[in-house]
Amino acid sequence: MSAGPAEPAPPPGPAGPADPAPPSGPRERVRVTAPKPGEPLATAAGHPGLERSDTATVYAASLIRSQLRLAIVCAAGFVVSLGMLWLVLALAPGLDGVVVAGAPVSWLLLAFGAYPAILAFAVIFIVASTRNEAGYRSLMNAGPSA
């Protein structure tokens, strides 16, 4: 026997204020457009501890160019080395007759021949990249000598 109607259980979730009611008036429309030709673009906010100077910009651009040049040279060298492997396999069909560990040597070269080149070019790239960055840091720490 109950004395009155039972109260509804509170909804699950964090206890807090209910969602605010949506605005009753019309919403304002906002148009987002690209800058017009010739209009200056907004610049990204820099780190407050970094000073931006023409010299620093030139040094950073130089580092980017040297790293790009290094990447292109390493990639081209790797492609050439794979081309040389392909050329050796194409010009030496006798390698198919030589069997090592149950597989023809040409198959073994195809399967494992690229890994030494990958390792060599990775080491070359890391060493040269570290050298480029060390040169950049030494230029930035020395500052412009006028």
Secondary structure, DSSP 8 states (H G I E B T S, - for coil): --SS-------SS--S-------SS-----------TTS--------TT----HHHHHHHHHHHHHHHHHHHHHHHHHHHHHHHHHHHHHH-GGGGT-EETTEEHHHHHHHHSHHHHHHHHHHHHHHHHHHHHHHHHHHHHH----
